[in-house]
Amino acid sequence: MSTPRDHVISVVLSDSEWKAFIDTQPQPVAWLRERIAEAIAASAATVSSSRRPADAAYTTSAKSH
């Protein structure tokens, strides 16, 4: 059994990049967490849809003809 641990992402930004980013995203940590959650959800949706049988749509439409 493994012990859960936290992970850290570090991004180097110049002072001008940081100020410009904060001007558009006043809560950068919350914004980054939302983007990560969206990416995970999109990835899960892609994996989920790719697990459907490849011929399921054809079989369903073929029966209705």
MDTraj code that builds the backbone (N, CA, C; nanometers):
import mdtraj as md
import numpy as np

residues = "MET SER THR PRO ARG ASP HIS VAL ILE SER VAL VAL LEU SER ASP SER GLU TRP LYS ALA PHE ILE ASP THR GLN PRO GLN PRO VAL ALA TRP LEU ARG GLU ARG ILE ALA GLU ALA ILE ALA ALA SER ALA ALA THR VAL SER SER SER ARG ARG PRO ALA ASP ALA ALA TYR THR THR SER ALA LYS SER HIS".split()
xyz = np.array([
    [0.0846, -0.1163, 0.0000],
    [0.0000, 0.0000, 0.0000],
    [0.0901, 0.1239, 0.0000],
    [0.0571, 0.2209, -0.0851],
    [0.1386, 0.3424, -0.0909],
    [0.0762, 0.4533, -0.0071],
    [0.1600, 0.5430, 0.0354],
    [0.1155, 0.6568, 0.1144],
    [0.0776, 0.7716, 0.0207],
    [-0.0416, 0.8296, 0.0365],
    [-0.0783, 0.9432, -0.0488],
    [0.0151, 1.0609, -0.0250],
    [0.0442, 1.1332, -0.1304],
    [0.1294, 1.2508, -0.1143],
    [0.0830, 1.3614, -0.2084],
    [0.1162, 1.4819, -0.1723],
    [0.0821, 1.5974, -0.2540],
    [0.1886, 1.6170, -0.3611],
    [0.1483, 1.6805, -0.4694],
    [0.2405, 1.7111, -0.5782],
    [0.2361, 1.8606, -0.6047],
    [0.3466, 1.9148, -0.6494],
    [0.3599, 2.0580, -0.6718],
    [0.4000, 2.0828, -0.8165],
    [0.3369, 2.1824, -0.8780],
    [0.3747, 2.2271, -1.0120],
    [0.4347, 2.3659, -0.9960],
    [0.5506, 2.3858, -1.0535],
    [0.6176, 2.5151, -1.0459],
    [0.6370, 2.5687, -1.1869],
    [0.5976, 2.6930, -1.2076],
    [0.6126, 2.7574, -1.3375],
    [0.6887, 2.8873, -1.3169],
    [0.7941, 2.9052, -1.3917],
    [0.8733, 3.0272, -1.3809],
    [0.8145, 3.1323, -1.4745],
    [0.7759, 3.2470, -1.4169],
    [0.7243, 3.3594, -1.4947],
    [0.8032, 3.4840, -1.4607],
    [0.8234, 3.5677, -1.5597],
    [0.8865, 3.6966, -1.5323],
    [0.7872, 3.7810, -1.4530],
    [0.8358, 3.8888, -1.3963],
    [0.7482, 3.9767, -1.3193],
    [0.6365, 4.0326, -1.4079],
    [0.6693, 4.0696, -1.5302],
    [0.5660, 4.1243, -1.6195],
    [0.4643, 4.0173, -1.6594],
    [0.5096, 3.8936, -1.6816],
    [0.4159, 3.7845, -1.7121],
    [0.3239, 3.7585, -1.5935],
    [0.3813, 3.7565, -1.4735],
    [0.3016, 3.7328, -1.3529],
    [0.1951, 3.8402, -1.3362],
    [0.2353, 3.9661, -1.3506],
    [0.1398, 4.0770, -1.3353],
    [0.0297, 4.0698, -1.4400],
    [0.0655, 4.0385, -1.5639],
    [-0.0348, 4.0259, -1.6695],
    [-0.1297, 3.9099, -1.6405],
    [-0.0764, 3.8001, -1.5916],
    [-0.1588, 3.6837, -1.5581],
    [-0.2548, 3.7163, -1.4439],
    [-0.2041, 3.7789, -1.3399],
    [-0.2871, 3.8141, -1.2247],
    [-0.3952, 3.9148, -1.2640],
    [-0.3648, 4.0010, -1.3592],
    [-0.4666, 4.0953, -1.4080],
    [-0.5840, 4.0222, -1.4711],
    [-0.5562, 3.9109, -1.5388],
    [-0.6637, 3.8352, -1.6042],
    [-0.7208, 3.7253, -1.5158],
    [-0.6401, 3.6733, -1.4231],
    [-0.6817, 3.5651, -1.3335],
    [-0.6422, 3.6007, -1.1908],
    [-0.7265, 3.6743, -1.1181],
    [-0.6898, 3.7194, -0.9840],
    [-0.6698, 3.6061, -0.8829],
    [-0.7230, 3.4881, -0.9118],
    [-0.7038, 3.3723, -0.8232],
    [-0.6377, 3.2607, -0.9039],
    [-0.5060, 3.2709, -0.9241],
    [-0.4375, 3.1784, -1.0144],
    [-0.4410, 3.0329, -0.9708],
    [-0.4376, 3.0058, -0.8411],
    [-0.4386, 2.8666, -0.7953],
    [-0.5740, 2.8026, -0.8264],
    [-0.6815, 2.8728, -0.7969],
    [-0.8154, 2.8209, -0.8270],
    [-0.8317, 2.8010, -0.9776],
    [-0.7828, 2.8960, -1.0562],
    [-0.7927, 2.8866, -1.2013],
    [-0.7177, 2.7638, -1.2528],
    [-0.5965, 2.7426, -1.2024],
    [-0.5172, 2.6285, -1.2459],
    [-0.5822, 2.4967, -1.2053],
    [-0.6344, 2.4898, -1.0850],
    [-0.7038, 2.3675, -1.0414],
    [-0.8258, 2.3390, -1.1287],
    [-0.8990, 2.4436, -1.1677],
    [-1.0143, 2.4251, -1.2567],
    [-0.9710, 2.3715, -1.3918],
    [-0.8613, 2.4249, -1.4476],
    [-0.8119, 2.3763, -1.5770],
    [-0.7683, 2.2304, -1.5668],
    [-0.7034, 2.1933, -1.4574],
    [-0.6608, 2.0545, -1.4374],
    [-0.7832, 1.9634, -1.4283],
    [-0.8839, 2.0053, -1.3514],
    [-1.0064, 1.9258, -1.3386],
    [-1.0754, 1.9104, -1.4741],
    [-1.0791, 2.0175, -1.5535],
    [-1.1389, 2.0103, -1.6876],
    [-1.0627, 1.9138, -1.7778],
    [-0.9305, 1.9184, -1.7710],
    [-0.8487, 1.8293, -1.8535],
    [-0.8704, 1.6835, -1.8146],
    [-0.8803, 1.6578, -1.6855],
    [-0.9038, 1.5214, -1.6382],
    [-1.0415, 1.4732, -1.6835],
    [-1.1423, 1.5596, -1.6704],
    [-1.2779, 1.5227, -1.7121],
    [-1.2841, 1.4969, -1.8625],
    [-1.2186, 1.5813, -1.9413],
    [-1.2174, 1.5622, -2.0865],
    [-1.1462, 1.4328, -2.1239],
    [-1.0385, 1.4036, -2.0549],
    [-0.9648, 1.2801, -2.0806],
    [-1.0495, 1.1585, -2.0442],
    [-1.1187, 1.1658, -1.9321],
    [-1.2046, 1.0546, -1.8902],
    [-1.3179, 1.0338, -1.9895],
    [-1.3736, 1.1424, -2.0415],
    [-1.4815, 1.1316, -2.1397],
    [-1.4306, 1.0683, -2.2686],
    [-1.3099, 1.1035, -2.3100],
    [-1.2506, 1.0460, -2.4305],
    [-1.2253, 0.8977, -2.4123],
    [-1.1707, 0.8596, -2.2994],
    [-1.1440, 0.7188, -2.2706],
    [-1.2749, 0.6419, -2.2644],
    [-1.3749, 0.6990, -2.1996],
    [-1.5050, 0.6335, -2.1862],
    [-1.5688, 0.6103, -2.3228],
    [-1.5652, 0.7106, -2.4101],
    [-1.6273, 0.6960, -2.5416],
    [-1.5489, 0.6006, -2.6307],
    [-1.4183, 0.5883, -2.6096],
    [-1.3393, 0.4974, -2.6923],
    [-1.3565, 0.3519, -2.6504],
    [-1.4191, 0.3280, -2.5362],
    [-1.4400, 0.1905, -2.4899],
    [-1.5670, 0.1290, -2.5468],
    [-1.6498, 0.2096, -2.6136],
    [-1.7704, 0.1549, -2.6760],
    [-1.7296, 0.0677, -2.7941],
    [-1.8054, -0.0370, -2.8212],
    [-1.7732, -0.1212, -2.9374],
    [-1.7740, -0.0383, -3.0648],
    [-1.6778, -0.0597, -3.1503],
    [-1.6631, 0.0196, -3.2721],
    [-1.7824, 0.0044, -3.3650],
    [-1.8462, -0.1119, -3.3666],
    [-1.9556, -0.1341, -3.4593],
    [-2.0929, -0.1140, -3.3958],
    [-2.1018, -0.0600, -3.2768],
    [-2.2309, -0.0437, -3.2090],
    [-2.3234, 0.0469, -3.2866],
    [-2.2756, 0.1573, -3.3385],
    [-2.3585, 0.2501, -3.4137],
    [-2.4065, 0.1854, -3.5427],
    [-2.3202, 0.1110, -3.6098],
    [-2.3573, 0.0435, -3.7335],
    [-2.4634, -0.0617, -3.7070],
    [-2.4461, -0.1425, -3.6036],
    [-2.5412, -0.2471, -3.5703],
    [-2.6786, -0.1881, -3.5401],
    [-2.6843, -0.0793, -3.4641],
    [-2.8103, -0.0166, -3.4294],
    [-2.8767, 0.0397, -3.5534],
    [-2.8018, 0.1096, -3.6384],
    [-2.8617, 0.1699, -3.7571],
    [-2.8981, 0.0629, -3.8594],
    [-2.8235, -0.0451, -3.8673],
    [-2.8535, -0.1521, -3.9616],
    [-2.9848, -0.2204, -3.9267],
    [-3.0163, -0.2352, -3.7970],
    [-3.1389, -0.3002, -3.7546],
    [-3.2598, -0.2147, -3.7858],
    [-3.2434, -0.0823, -3.7938],
    [-3.3582, 0.0043, -3.8145],
    [-3.3937, 0.0167, -3.9609],
    [-3.3148, -0.0400, -4.0524],
    [-3.3432, -0.0294, -4.1974],
    [-3.4370, -0.1342, -4.2420],
])
top = md.Topology()
chain = top.add_chain()
for i, resn in enumerate(residues, 1):
    res = top.add_residue(resn, chain, resSeq=i)
    for name in ("N", "CA", "C"):
        top.add_atom(name, md.element.get_by_symbol(name[0]), res)
traj = md.Trajectory(xyz[None], top)
